[in-house]
Amino acid sequence: MERETIGKVVSIKKQLWLKVNTKSFRKGALDGAAFPSIIKVTYKVNNQEYAKRKWISTRSNVPFIDSDAKVIYNENKPSKAKIILM
């Protein structure tokens, strides 16, 4: 059975090793380059804290640190969860 809770965004890291070119013609190495991000969300279930990471593409808006995220977790195993950004 699935349950919901609210988590907090703890950290945001850019994946600098994965460059996405947004222009077809570039003048320099980083001209038109975009880098995806990985966010880390912490949430509490039954007074135990869990952490989950989510990959954010270059086209999506990256949330701020300490912003809320909806977490849908499995009641039997709370470490299995999905993060939905608000």
N, C-alpha and C positions, 0 to 999 in steps of 0.2 A: 504494500500500500504506500502511496506517495503522500508526503506532507510538504508544507511550505514554511519557510522562515525568511527572515531578512538578514543579509550578511553585509559586511563592510569591505570596501576595496582597501587593501593594505598596501600593495605596491604595484607599480607599473614599470615594466622594462621594455625597451625597444629591442627588437631582434636585428642587430646591426649586421649579422651575417647573411640576412635574407633581404636583398635589395630588389624592389619592384620598380621597374622603369615605367614612368607615366607618359613619356614623350617618345615618339618614334625616332626623332633626330635629336641628338644631344651634342652640346659643345664641349662638355666636360664630363668627368666620371660621375659626379653627383648631381648633374643637371636633370631635374625632373625625377629624382629618386625619392621613393617613399619606403618607409620601413614599418612592418607590422609590429604589434605590441602583444605582450603577455601580461594579463592582470592576475593578481592573487587576491582571492576573496576568503575571509574567515567568517565562520558562522558557528552558532552554539546550538547543540541539541542535548537535552537532559544534562545541563551544566558541564558538558564536555565540548571543547573547542575543536573544530575541524577547519582545514584549509583546502581550497580547490583553486586550480589555475584555469584560465580561459584564454584562448588565442583570439585576438581582435585583428581583423583585416585592415588594410590601409584605407578602405572606403568607408569604414564605420567610424563613428565618433568614439574616442577613448574617454572613459569616465575619469573623474577626478579622484584623488585619494580621499578617503573617508566618505565617499558617496555610497548610497545604498544599492544593493543588488538583490533581486529575488532569487532564492535558492530552493529548488525542488529536490528533496532527498528521499531515499528509500527508508521506510520506517524500521525495517529489520536490520539494515546496514547503512547507517547515516553517512558513512564515508563516500558512498556512491551518490553523486549529486549532479544536477544541471544548474548552470548559472544563467539567469536571464537578467539582462541589464535594464534598468528603469530609465 
